[in-house]
Amino acid sequence: MSSGAPAAAMCGAAAAAAAATAQAPGGCVLPVVDAPPPPVQTVEAVPPPPPPLEAAAGGGISPLLLALLAIAAGIGIFLAVNNNGGTNSPA
């Protein structure tokens, strides 16, 4: 049909009637509805401020510093206790 005679000549009045009903008169055929209501303005309650942090039992010393001191103390105790009798001593 695309390269031959027009559709109206091949199919007769049926093609012309289908073409006429394909276009809606006046353009838009959707029903007109009212505009949606505006959203309700609600005032959100402000959450209360968090309670103040209590001082830690460490007296404000960083836990990383305490861990470093514990490791250093452990190495010191190991070196003080692990005296192998001077087996590498030249004397």
N, C-alpha and C positions, 0 to 999 in steps of 0.2 A: 504494500500500500504506500510505502514512503516514496518509491521512485515511479509509481504508476499514476493512474488517474486519481483525482481527489476522492476523499472518503465519501462525500455526498453522492458522487456519481456511482460509486461501487455499491454502497449499502442503502442508498435511497434516503428516505425521509427519517429513518431511524437514527442515522449518524447526525443529521442536522438537529433532531430533537435532543439527542444526548449532549451535543455541544451547547445547546441553548440552556439546558438545565445545569450544566457544569458550572456556569458562572452565576453566582448569587446576585440578585438585584440589590443594589445599594452597597455592595461591598461586604461589610461585616454582618454575619448572621448570628453572632453570639448574643445572648441576652444581656441587658444592661443591669448591673447590680449596684447596690449602694457601696460607697467607700467603706472599708473596714474601720471600726472604731479605733481611736488612738490607743496606744498601750497605756495601761494604768501606771501612773507614776507612784512608785513605792519608795519610801525612805528606808534604806537598810540601816539596821542598828549597828552602831560602831562596836566592834568587840572590845571587851575591857583590856587594858594593858596587861602584859604578863607580869606575874609577881617578881619582885627583885630576887636575883640569885643569891643564895646564902654562901658565905665564905667556906671554902673547902677545908678539910681537916689538915691539909698540908701547910697551912699558913701562907698560902699564896705562892708556894714554890711549884714550878712547872713539873708535871708528872714525867716529862721526858728527862728533865734534869735529875729527878730522883732515880729514874731507871739507869741513867749513866753513872751516877754515884754508886748504885748497887752493883753494877757490872765491875766498876773499878775496884770496889771493896772485895768482890769475889775473886778477882785476879790477884789482888794483894794478899788475900788469905791463902790462896793456892800457892803462890810463890813463897810465902813465909813458912808454910807447913811442909811443902814438898821439897825437903832438902834431901837430895839423893846421895849424900855422903861425899860429895866432891869427886865422883868417879872420873871426871874429866880434868881433875886438878893435876898440874904438872908435878906437884910435890909428893 
